[in-house]
């Protein structure tokens, strides 16, 4: 396993990307809406889902900041201020949200979970871990989850009899929510959604995963109260764009399913990340502050 470089304590300079990021992964193929009945898509994107249509473009699934109503923008601003406050109290003593989960964990190597055995809240079902395996693209990323005990009523895994690998079921069912990409200064630089095999999750349609987002809460102080609070605040701050990433995720899965309907799309190693959105917390909070 490759040893990673340690995080530096100083704060990074904010990049010049747009407040939410306009870039996304490209090169996906078109999909057919009718094949993806268990993967509902927003009506605004329905025109993309017919046979022969252009590849699903993440931008078509993302809201513009000015399209959000005032109540939503105020809630996002409150979450953004909390995220910045968590980073502020850590930076005062030369710490950051990633360093908190790596502290006392020994050598930082690829694919290992940090902290060991993940962070889990038995009361809410929320779970996360940090790891690295994407080379120079980032320092590492947080994967966030919700386990069965914390899921809202009425959600149900996709029925997929051709699954080549067994999915966690019953009390062990777990849904990946979103991943948060980090740089070497402990600053969030992106959000991304991924295929099932990446995290070994139970696959729930985007509509159900979106209902789970409000349930994510690590309501304890291990391994770090500021980091736990920061992750929850990030999911609230970027909620509208996370929803878009999840709808887009299902659209991309549908493309691959339609191309090879007799294969297990969820174990396709050629499909790892379904959509990536660059982010800048400072820029988004500043834009929200101006608009409310």
C-alpha positions in Angstrom: 0.0 0.0 0.0 1.2 3.5 -0.8 2.0 5.8 2.1 0.3 9.2 1.8 1.8 12.6 2.7 0.7 14.1 5.9 -1.8 17.1 6.0 -0.3 20.5 6.4 -1.7 22.6 9.2 -2.0 25.9 7.4 -5.2 26.9 5.6 -5.3 26.8 1.7 -6.1 29.7 -0.5 -9.6 29.4 -2.0 -9.6 28.4 -5.6 -11.1 30.4 -8.4 -13.8 27.8 -9.2 -17.5 28.9 -9.2 -19.4 28.8 -5.9 -20.7 25.3 -6.5 -18.5 24.1 -9.3 -19.6 23.8 -12.9 -17.4 20.9 -14.0 -18.6 17.3 -14.0 -17.5 14.0 -15.4 -18.5 13.5 -19.0 -18.6 10.7 -21.5 -21.7 8.9 -20.2 -24.1 7.3 -22.6 -27.9 8.0 -23.1 -30.5 6.0 -21.3 -34.1 4.9 -21.6 -36.5 6.1 -19.0 -38.7 3.1 -19.1 -35.9 0.7 -18.1 -35.3 2.6 -15.0 -38.7 2.6 -13.3 -37.0 1.9 -9.9 -34.7 4.9 -10.6 -37.1 7.9 -11.0 -35.7 11.0 -12.4 -36.9 14.6 -12.1 -39.3 15.7 -14.8 -36.9 18.5 -16.0 -34.5 15.7 -17.0 -37.0 13.4 -18.6 -36.2 14.6 -22.1 -32.7 13.2 -21.6 -33.9 9.7 -20.9 -35.1 8.6 -24.3 -33.2 6.2 -26.5 -30.6 8.0 -28.6 -30.6 11.2 -26.4 -27.3 12.9 -25.4 -25.4 11.5 -22.5 -26.6 12.5 -19.1 -25.0 15.8 -18.3 -24.6 16.5 -14.6 -25.2 20.2 -15.2 -28.8 19.4 -16.3 -29.5 17.9 -12.8 -28.1 20.8 -10.7 -30.0 23.9 -9.5 -28.6 27.4 -9.9 -28.2 29.3 -6.7 -30.6 32.0 -7.8 -33.3 29.5 -8.5 -33.5 28.5 -4.8 -36.2 30.2 -2.7 -35.2 32.5 0.2 -36.1 30.1 2.9 -33.9 27.4 1.3 -31.0 29.9 0.9 -31.2 31.0 4.5 -31.1 27.4 5.7 -28.0 26.7 3.4 -26.3 29.8 4.8 -26.8 28.7 8.3 -25.3 25.3 7.5 -22.4 27.0 5.7 -21.6 29.2 8.7 -21.6 26.1 10.9 -19.1 24.3 8.5 -16.8 27.4 8.5 -17.0 27.7 12.3 -16.0 24.0 12.7 -13.0 24.7 10.6 -12.2 27.9 12.4 -12.0 26.4 15.8 -9.7 23.7 14.5 -7.5 26.0 12.5 -6.8 28.2 15.6 -4.7 25.3 17.0 -3.3 24.2 13.6 -5.8 21.4 13.1 -8.3 20.5 10.4 -11.2 18.1 9.9 -9.2 15.4 8.2 -6.3 15.5 10.6 -8.8 14.8 13.4 -9.8 11.4 12.0 -6.2 10.5 11.2 -4.9 11.4 14.7 -3.5 8.3 16.5 -4.2 6.0 13.6 -0.7 5.2 12.6 0.6 5.3 9.0 -1.8 6.7 6.5 -2.1 4.1 3.6 -4.3 3.6 0.6 -7.7 1.9 1.1 -7.6 1.7 4.9 -10.5 3.2 6.7 -9.9 6.1 9.1 -10.6 6.0 11.9 -10.4 2.2 12.1 -13.9 0.6 12.2 -15.4 3.9 10.9 -17.4 6.5 12.8 -20.9 5.3 13.7 -23.9 6.7 15.7 -26.0 3.8 17.0 -28.9 6.2 17.8 -29.2 7.7 14.3 -27.7 5.0 12.0 -25.3 7.6 10.5 -21.8 6.4 9.6 -18.7 7.7 7.8 -15.0 7.0 7.2 -12.1 8.7 5.4 -9.7 7.0 3.0 -7.6 7.5 -0.1 -7.0 5.8 -3.4 -7.4 8.4 -6.1 -3.8 9.5 -6.4 -3.0 13.1 -7.2 -6.7 14.1 -7.7 -7.1 14.6 -3.9 -5.7 13.8 -0.5 -8.6 11.5 0.2 -12.4 11.6 0.7 -15.1 11.0 3.3 -17.8 8.4 2.5 -21.1 9.1 4.3 -23.8 6.4 4.9 -27.1 5.7 6.6 -27.7 2.3 8.0 -31.1 0.5 8.1 -32.0 1.6 11.7 -31.9 5.2 10.8 -33.8 5.1 7.5 -37.2 6.7 7.0 -40.3 4.5 6.6 -41.2 3.4 3.1 -37.8 3.2 1.6 -36.9 -0.1 -0.1 -33.8 -1.4 -1.9 -33.9 -1.9 -5.6 -35.0 -5.4 -6.6 -32.2 -6.7 -8.7 -32.2 -10.5 -9.1 -29.2 -10.5 -11.3 -26.9 -9.1 -8.7 -23.5 -10.9 -8.9 -22.7 -10.0 -5.3 -25.0 -10.2 -2.3 -26.1 -6.8 -1.0 -26.3 -6.1 2.7 -29.9 -6.8 3.8 -32.2 -6.4 6.8 -30.6 -4.7 9.8 -27.3 -4.7 7.9 -28.6 -2.7 4.9 -26.6 0.5 4.4 -27.0 3.3 1.8 -24.1 5.5 0.6 -25.2 9.1 0.7 -22.4 11.2 -0.9 -18.6 11.4 -0.8 -16.7 14.6 0.1 -13.3 15.0 -1.7 -10.6 16.7 0.3 -7.3 18.4 -0.5 -4.0 18.2 1.5 -5.0 21.2 3.7 -8.2 19.5 4.9 -10.4 21.7 2.7 -13.4 20.3 0.8 -12.8 20.4 -3.0 -15.6 18.3 -4.4 -18.6 16.0 -4.0 -19.2 12.8 -5.9 -21.6 9.9 -6.2 -20.4 6.4 -7.1 -21.4 2.9 -8.2 -22.5 0.2 -5.7 -19.3 -1.9 -5.7 -17.2 1.1 -4.6 -18.7 1.0 -1.1 -20.4 -2.4 -0.9 -23.7 -0.7 -0.1 -27.3 -1.7 -0.5 -28.7 0.1 -3.6 -31.6 2.4 -3.0 -33.1 4.6 -5.7 -32.1 8.3 -5.6 -35.6 9.3 -4.4 -35.1 7.2 -1.3 -31.5 8.3 -0.7 -32.6 11.9 -0.9 -35.1 11.1 1.9 -32.3 9.8 4.0 -30.1 12.9 3.8 -31.9 14.6 6.7 -31.3 11.6 8.9 -27.5 11.9 8.8 -26.3 13.0 12.2 -23.3 12.0 14.3 -24.5 13.1 17.7 -21.4 12.4 19.7 -17.8 13.7 20.0 -15.7 10.7 18.8 -13.3 11.0 17.1 -13.8 14.7 16.8 -16.8 16.9 17.6 -15.9 19.6 15.1 -15.3 17.0 12.3 -18.6 15.3 13.0 -20.5 18.6 13.0 -18.7 19.7 9.8 -19.7 16.6 7.8 -23.3 17.1 8.8 -23.2 20.7 8.0 -21.7 19.9 4.5 -24.6 17.6 3.7 -27.0 20.4 4.6 -25.1 23.2 2.9 -24.9 21.3 -0.4 -28.3 19.5 -0.2 -29.8 20.8 -3.5 -26.6 19.8 -5.4 -26.3 16.4 -3.6 -29.9 15.7 -4.8 -28.8 16.5 -8.3 -25.7 14.2 -8.1 -28.0 11.4 -6.9 -30.6 11.8 -9.7 -27.7 12.0 -12.2 -26.2 8.8 -10.6 -29.3 6.8 -11.4 -29.3 8.2 -14.9 -25.8 7.1 -15.5 -26.5 3.6 -14.1 -29.4 3.3 -16.4 -27.2 4.0 -19.4 -24.9 1.2 -18.5 -27.8 -1.1 -17.7 -29.3 -0.5 -21.1 -26.1 -1.1 -23.0 -25.4 -4.5 -21.2 -28.7 -5.6 -19.7 -27.5 -9.1 -19.0 -24.6 -8.0 -16.9 -24.5 -6.6 -13.3 -24.0 -2.9 -13.8 -23.5 -2.5 -10.1 -20.3 -4.6 -10.2 -18.9 -2.9 -13.4 -15.4 -1.9 -12.4 -15.3 0.5 -15.5 -18.0 2.6 -13.8 -16.7 4.0 -10.5 -17.7 7.6 -10.0 -20.9 8.6 -11.7 -20.6 12.4 -11.2 -18.2 14.8 -9.6 -18.9 18.4 -8.6 -16.1 20.8 -7.6 -17.0 22.9 -4.5 -15.7 25.9 -2.5 -17.4 26.3 0.8 -16.0 29.9 1.2 -17.3 31.0 -2.2 -20.8 29.4 -1.7 -21.2 31.0 1.8 -20.2 34.4 0.4 -22.7 34.1 -2.4 -25.4 33.0 0.0 -24.6 35.9 2.4 -25.1 38.4 -0.4 -28.4 36.9 -1.5 -30.2 36.8 1.9 
